[in-house]
């Protein structure tokens, strides 16, 4: 499973890119607004930090405007992925952009039917929003299951399922069990994926026992290297 980070916060992106775990980044107009920067600069900086796909969302609601904005955004860096909403205008823009060879992420997907349409217009990624479905009392993970099932019936579909609106490590694990291609996670969820109390407890015990031996791996290596001279 690929991991994208769902933020436009440059400090967070820099820190988490250092882990070597990031395959890409997703942003949306709300995340750009939260970053306080202007979109062209923010996307350029993100693309310089993370070499994988970086989603930048258009804000026009008509196809022509979406395509004009997409041209500006795609010129920022080769790894920009144009994000379009799952509307008739967005799907139309997706088809044009894909025909031009531009990567497209179709966002705001809340049904299997919508995911089918995105695949039909050749989307590079479809973004079903699991958390927002849970928020209204539905089951977002069931939607991922449905999309994985449908896409697997058609080997010609190349659209990757990018699980979005993730709220917890459980969402990531459930989506991974189903074989979803990508999870875009907020920074706090990525950090939660590392954490387990037994890891911390086990490490503290190992290090405590080690300290009592007075040994040092590096000192021992130095001593041996000197003896061999
Ligand atoms: C994905 O690309 C979206 O930007 C994001 O996952 C939305 O998440 P939210 O529902 O937490 O705002």
Boltz pocket constraint, residues with backbone or C-beta under 6 A from the ligand:
constraints:
  - pocket:
      binder: B
      contacts: [[A, 6], [A, 26], [A, 27], [A, 28], [A, 107], [A, 127], [A, 129], [A, 131], [A, 132], [A, 163], [A, 164], [A, 165], [A, 166], [A, 184]]
      max_distance: 6.0
